[in-house]
Amino acid sequence: MASPTLAALQKAEAASEQPYRGWEDIYRQQWRWDKVAWVSHCVDCYPGNCPFRVYVKDGLVLYEEPGATYQEIEPGVPDHNPMGCQKGAMWGQMLYSKERILYPLKRVGERGSGKWKRISWDQALSDVADGILDAIQEQGPQSIIHEMTGAQGGPMALAAVMRFIGLVGGVSMDLDGVVNDFAPGMYLTFGKIFASSVDDWFLSDIVLIWHMNPAYTRIPYYHFISEARYKGAEVYTIAPDFSPSAVHADYHMPVRPGTDAALALGMCKAIVDEGLFDAAFIREQTDLPLLARLDNQRFLRQSDLQPGGRDDQFYFFDAKSSSVVEAPRGTLELGNVQPALEGRYRVRLADGRDVEVAPVFELVRKRLEEYTPEKASTICGIHADDIRALARKVARKRTNILLGFNSCKNYHGDLMERAMCLLLALTRNWGRKGAGIRIWSAGPWPGMMTGMKLMPGPEGAERALQMVDAMIRSLKAEDPTISQELAVTELSTRAAAMGEMAPPAFFWYYHCGFRDNWNHTEWHDPSMRRPFDEYMDEALSKGWWQGHVRPGENTIPRVYIECGGDTLRRTRGGQNQLLKHLWPKLKMVVFIDWRMNTTGMFSDIVLPAATHAEKINFHFSTAHMNQMVFNDQSVEPAGEAKSEAQMFRLLTLKLEERAKARGFLEYLDGHGMTKRLDDLYARYTLNGYFDEDEKLVREMIEDGTVEGVLPEGTTLETLRRRGYIRFTDWGHSPMAVNQGSDLKPNEVHSPLRHHTEKKLPYPTLTRRAQFYIDHDWFFEAGEELPTHKEVPKMGGDYPFVLTSGHPRWSIHAANIMNRIIQDTHQGRPFMFMNSDDAAPRGIREGDQVRAYNDMGEFRLWAKLSPAVRPGQVIVYNGFEPVMFPGWKDPSNAEPGMVKWLHLAGGYGHLRYRSMCWQPVPIDRSVRLEVERAG
Amino acid sequence: MTEGAAAAGVPPDGRSGLYALLSRSFAFPTPEFHREIVDGRWLESASSSLATLPYRLQPGAAGAWSASGGDYDRFQSEYIRLFEVGARGSAPCNLYGGHYARDRLRTMEELVRFYNFFGLRLSPGLMPDHITVELEFMHYLAFQEAEAGGSGGDVESYLRAQRDFLDRHMGSWLPQLQAALGAQRPLPFYRALVRLAARFVECDRRYLGRPDGPGRLGEGNYG
């Protein structure tokens, strides 16, 4: 008897015994599942960490919902539930989106032409391996570039690719340098970056939403802000436009774009004049009582007073003993010393000269004379009475500056942040619950020991831990005044030069055409007295970036690996810069992702990645949440997709095979270390032990218990059952340790309590929160103290400033093509514009407009709104360039400037380490003109 | 042909056979498939199935089925351009029916439940709304219908299922696929294939929906 020909379908359980009567018979089968599993959306929807349940039928995720199972952390503080946002609630739409890549592809037309052919995994990996070997043989391993984001792949993807890059000697471009969520002003002040947990926001009395838009970008946690109001908290938004978050605030301060430093300094001036500052706090915690020489404006140092003295030993004037005394380096405890905040004193230098000195606070007072509330008002546009009123509240109440990742993308964002930090310093608003400032910050990483170990099992983790602890002890022996935090910080700084991560600024400068942009003097602040090239030359010749200029000027990049990111969308300057300057140099662009994006379209080899629910993974851990949130593999990857970990295991095997076929087995990496290719797989997998993703994850969890970051007894099964578990400690991850507080099971996390409660020093030059930067470059620029400066006219002298932010409807570009979400906005790229600006230009709602400057142009559609400040236009980021006419998005008009001062080094904490001090790209307040498109 | 089907005078290869051929034809082309088109065997199979339909449907001119020059690499690249990746990051002519609905997950769920009802499940790595799967399901239902007809089984159940399936799924989105394809200047083979599939499904919907029942007026010209 003939049978139907089944290939796509197969016989399974018996057919229904009932005859088919209508589609309702199908409908009644809903709510029957094969399994339910925990997932999280491991993209960098920061802070994210939302546990979701997925419901699986026939190997497909067909339904999802937030787990809503978080427990209350601190009694009296609301729990985090339900978590999730509209993007997460329909992530399945992206899992099965039109942009999904299912098979390995190889380009057959020009890059960007959209002409591909399917190839097998074996052929794809062979091509990639050959490309890598060609690059190593021709230019050396630093010609292999990885842009470190991993945003779409999650931490397991990031770990997989970075381990590979490290083993072959390639270069991973520092994530914080690439995306710029690094706050240079916070770093200059504290020597580190950090964040409170989001439930800490509930404990604030004054919430200053500054450079942030949580109604759009923090949907799962916004409730902590609104709940705080039930206990009397007041919420301010400080933004040029009446932002979506302003709608829900008590006050909106419409600060003129780029003048936030003036506002903050105006408040500081009011506080100082009215005697509202907390003298004890600034004496103990900051550099404000440290003595500065008035002859050369520098800190008074031991090297000034004694031949051969230290350059990092500073002084107070003790009001009790009326003498100049050393400021302790190992503690913030003052003992019997009462450092003066005022006055002028004389000291005798080692060369016999007498010089006058004064506490830095005196210099701050002098600087603040320029920022009376009346003067500040003329700069920032906020009424002087409002400046005073807010200043008085901040002085009296627990104040939390919810700093968005907007400030750091401003040219003078460092000055804005330093001014905000000064405001908090004067009012004792950090190092206690409900107070402080924050920026992007990673949390504990249970995989740290796993990545370092040389043998599997708990013994391997123990040995890795012992090695790290031994290095820390060694540093403490070198300098007994350093704390555990300072030792971990120093270790990570020294290790940075030997690792695979590098700041992207040099890569951009030498190989991506940004040198020309950065030498456009008129796009810089006028206080940059010399050409940018001269600062770069000085920084390099003085060795400030020794070991971090990778790839060097003479190493041509040949292979670019994009794993979970979209460099052509995200890089300021975008296609304008990279396609013109970088792409022609690349012999191979490897794109690894679960969805096609603009960078994918311009690549040579496309490798389909498994996405959430298709691979075992975690969410990126962050101090904002302090939970390890689990993502189980609940379905098989679609098509021929693989997890990144699996891909790179296979790639190491293929690379070994191809290397052996060439007889090319050994070479030197950029540090002069020998790299071998004949045992790559063994080293990548610890002799084959980590040959499966689940095994690796299981080991990471168990190693986390060995390190003490996870509760004893935590296993993979624990996470499969619960979906998440709270970290118990920070471990040894530098950014986690830099939180500077104990992680307690029943308390919110408020950073910096080690400094305020245990009096431990900060990782700065002065070991204190530092407002005075006595570096030559900072003096030259007039930025030795926080100040306000106007934003340079980047892009040319045009009337509009372009601002941006993350939208409500996508996490970066991940959800931008979700058609259901597109129904909640225009579904196409659009620009917010004030009606009063549009009318004279003949622009009506929905018109296509052309935005342009000296750098480039882009077209999109106008959305008129009175909530936008006149002179401002807003384009939220995340729209894929392919959605714009001609594929030109706003990055084409962004010069991608960096501030020259961020090249400064040779000074205390102004040294590169992972995701910290480095020049970072700017895009806010780029200048534009806008006209109606023909 | 089964004994039952022959006894009923219903050729089992007709509708069922054409659904099976179309299902196979929308899969990613292998070199063997490409050769089938180039040497004319594909058109022969299609014509044979068309000839046994209970209504008239023409395949169109032989030239319309050209694979264009016999170059496999170009042929598969064209498939990818039209149906998988496209020149803007997503396929301009999507072969997943769920992408023509507002909520693909709901579409996929209904399809999975449809398949399950008839004792079927997806083969690994496939999506339930891919045109190959939906066509294969119609092939299965049509085959079962013919078998039931020949053996005195419940034909109505299979007829209702086919009708509902075409109304709620393929029948509604195939015309959209055809319209999308028209804007892409595709290779002749794929233009003709989508046109044939859309016409066949439309004819079949009308055939299944006839008040006097399918098969009663076998000479109707729907093509």
Contacts between the chains, C-beta under 8 A, distances in Angstrom:
chain1	res1	chain2	res2	distance
A	1	B	2	5.8
A	2	B	1	7.2
A	2	B	2	5.7
A	2	B	12	6.7
A	3	B	143	8.0
A	4	B	16	7.0
A	4	B	20	7.6
A	4	B	139	6.1
A	4	B	140	4.7
A	4	B	143	4.2
A	4	B	144	7.2
A	5	B	20	5.0
A	5	B	136	7.8
A	5	B	139	6.9
A	6	B	120	7.5
A	6	B	136	6.6
A	6	B	140	6.7
A	7	B	23	7.8
A	7	B	24	7.7
A	7	B	123	6.7
A	7	B	136	6.8
A	8	B	23	6.7
A	8	B	122	7.1
A	8	B	123	5.6
A	8	B	126	5.4
A	8	B	130	7.3
A	8	B	132	5.2
A	8	B	133	4.3
A	8	B	136	4.6
A	9	B	115	6.1
A	9	B	120	4.4
A	9	B	121	7.0
A	9	B	122	6.4
A	9	B	123	6.5
A	9	B	133	6.4
A	9	B	136	5.6
A	9	B	137	6.3
A	9	B	140	6.8
A	10	B	120	6.8
A	10	B	121	6.3
A	10	B	122	7.7
A	10	B	123	5.3
A	11	B	119	6.1
A	11	B	120	6.5
A	12	B	116	7.2
A	12	B	119	6.2
A	12	B	120	6.1
A	12	B	121	3.9
A	13	B	116	7.3
A	13	B	119	6.2
A	13	B	121	7.9
A	14	B	119	5.5
A	15	B	117	6.8
A	15	B	118	4.9
A	15	B	119	3.3
A	15	B	120	8.0
A	16	B	117	5.0
A	16	B	118	7.4
A	16	B	119	7.7
A	19	B	154	5.1
A	19	B	156	7.4
A	19	B	157	3.9
A	20	B	117	6.5
A	20	B	118	7.7
A	20	B	157	4.5
A	20	B	158	7.4
A	20	B	160	5.6
A	20	B	161	4.5
A	20	B	164	7.9
A	21	B	157	7.8
A	21	B	160	6.9
A	22	B	160	6.6
A	22	B	164	6.6
A	23	B	110	7.7
A	23	B	164	4.8
A	23	B	168	6.1
A	25	B	117	6.5
A	26	B	110	5.8
A	26	B	113	4.4
A	26	B	114	5.4
A	26	B	117	6.2
A	27	B	110	7.6
A	27	B	113	7.7
A	29	B	113	4.3
A	29	B	116	6.8
A	29	B	117	7.1
A	30	B	109	7.2
A	30	B	113	7.3
A	57	B	109	7.1
A	57	B	112	5.6
A	58	B	112	4.8
A	58	B	115	7.7
A	58	B	116	7.2
A	58	B	121	5.2
A	58	B	122	5.5
A	58	B	128	7.4
A	59	B	122	6.6
A	59	B	124	6.9
A	60	B	108	6.1
A	60	B	109	8.0
A	60	B	112	6.6
A	60	B	122	7.8
A	60	B	127	7.6
A	60	B	128	7.1
A	61	B	105	7.8
A	62	B	105	5.6
A	62	B	108	6.4
A	62	B	109	4.6
A	62	B	112	7.1
A	63	B	105	7.2
A	63	B	109	7.6
A	90	B	105	7.9
A	92	B	105	4.9
A	93	B	103	7.4
A	93	B	104	6.3
A	93	B	105	6.5
A	96	B	96	7.8
A	96	B	98	7.1
A	96	B	104	5.5
A	96	B	105	7.0
A	96	B	108	7.0
A	96	B	127	6.8
A	97	B	90	7.8
A	98	B	90	3.9
A	98	B	91	6.3
A	98	B	94	6.0
A	98	B	96	7.7
A	98	B	99	5.4
A	99	B	89	5.5
A	99	B	90	4.8
A	101	B	85	7.4
A	102	B	84	7.4
A	103	B	28	7.9
A	103	B	84	7.7
A	105	B	80	7.1
A	105	B	85	6.9
A	108	B	73	6.8
A	108	B	77	5.4
A	109	B	77	8.0
A	113	B	87	6.9
A	114	B	81	6.1
A	114	B	85	6.7
A	114	B	86	5.9
A	114	B	87	3.0
A	114	B	88	7.1
A	115	B	77	5.5
A	115	B	81	6.5
A	116	B	77	6.3
A	116	B	80	4.8
A	116	B	81	7.5
A	116	B	84	8.0
A	116	B	85	5.7
A	117	B	73	6.0
A	117	B	76	5.7
A	117	B	77	5.2
A	117	B	80	6.8
A	118	B	28	6.7
A	118	B	76	6.5
A	118	B	80	6.7
A	595	B	89	7.9
A	596	B	85	6.0
A	596	B	89	4.2
A	596	B	90	6.7
A	597	B	89	6.3
A	598	B	89	7.2
A	600	B	89	7.0
A	601	B	87	7.8
A	601	B	88	7.7
A	601	B	89	5.9
A	636	B	124	6.3
A	636	B	125	7.1
A	638	B	125	7.1
A	638	B	127	7.1
A	639	B	125	6.2
A	640	B	125	7.4
A	817	B	90	7.0
A	819	B	102	7.1
A	820	B	102	6.6
A	820	B	103	6.6
A	880	B	89	6.8
A	882	B	88	4.6
A	882	B	89	5.2
